[in-house]
Amino acid sequence: MLKLLLLIGVLVGAYYAFFKKKKSLTPPSSDNSQEEAMIPCTECGTYVQVKEALMRDGKYYCSRECMEV
């Protein structure tokens, strides 16, 4: 009985050592850091992501209201 438990313990240990996927402690690197950058609105100063900002004449705006002022 003891030999069977020892064998099962060794097999479980080997599984966790070699086959269990390890979690990474570092976040995955993203190549789209430009899209995640926050920029201030030219009119009101509210920070907005580059991908969500509106642009006119080279200036970034958070909404149409700020862009039309």
C-alpha positions as CSV (number, residue, x, y, z in Angstrom):
1,M,0.0,0.0,0.0
2,L,2.8,2.4,0.9
3,K,4.6,1.7,-2.4
4,L,1.4,2.5,-4.3
5,L,0.9,5.8,-2.5
6,L,4.6,6.7,-3.1
7,L,4.3,5.9,-6.8
8,I,1.2,8.0,-7.1
9,G,3.0,10.9,-5.3
10,V,5.9,10.6,-7.6
11,L,3.7,10.6,-10.7
12,V,1.7,13.6,-9.5
13,G,5.0,15.5,-8.7
14,A,6.4,14.7,-12.1
15,Y,3.2,16.0,-13.7
16,Y,3.3,19.3,-11.9
17,A,7.1,19.6,-12.5
18,F,7.0,19.0,-16.3
19,F,3.5,19.3,-17.7
20,K,1.7,21.9,-15.6
21,K,1.7,25.3,-17.4
22,K,3.4,27.9,-15.3
23,K,1.8,31.3,-14.9
24,S,3.9,34.2,-16.0
25,L,4.4,36.9,-13.4
26,T,5.2,39.5,-16.0
27,P,2.4,41.0,-18.1
28,P,2.6,40.2,-21.8
29,S,4.4,42.8,-23.9
30,S,2.1,44.8,-26.1
31,D,3.2,46.2,-29.4
32,N,0.2,48.6,-29.5
33,S,1.5,50.9,-26.7
34,Q,0.8,53.9,-28.9
35,E,-3.0,53.0,-29.0
36,E,-3.0,52.8,-25.2
37,A,-1.3,56.1,-24.7
38,M,-3.4,58.8,-22.9
39,I,-3.3,62.4,-24.3
40,P,-5.1,65.5,-23.1
41,C,-7.9,67.1,-25.0
42,T,-6.8,70.5,-26.5
43,E,-10.0,72.2,-25.3
44,C,-10.8,70.9,-21.8
45,G,-7.7,69.0,-20.8
46,T,-9.5,65.6,-20.2
47,Y,-7.2,62.7,-20.9
48,V,-8.4,60.3,-23.5
49,Q,-6.8,57.3,-25.3
50,V,-5.3,58.0,-28.6
51,K,-7.5,55.4,-30.4
52,E,-10.6,57.0,-29.0
53,A,-9.6,60.7,-29.5
54,L,-10.9,62.8,-32.3
55,M,-8.3,64.8,-34.4
56,R,-8.6,68.0,-36.3
57,D,-5.8,70.2,-37.6
58,G,-3.2,68.1,-35.7
59,K,-5.0,68.6,-32.3
60,Y,-6.7,65.9,-30.3
61,Y,-10.1,66.3,-28.8
62,C,-12.1,64.1,-26.4
63,S,-15.6,64.7,-28.0
64,R,-17.3,66.5,-30.8
65,E,-18.5,69.2,-28.4
66,C,-14.9,70.1,-27.6
67,M,-13.9,69.9,-31.2
68,E,-16.6,72.3,-32.4
69,V,-16.0,75.0,-29.7
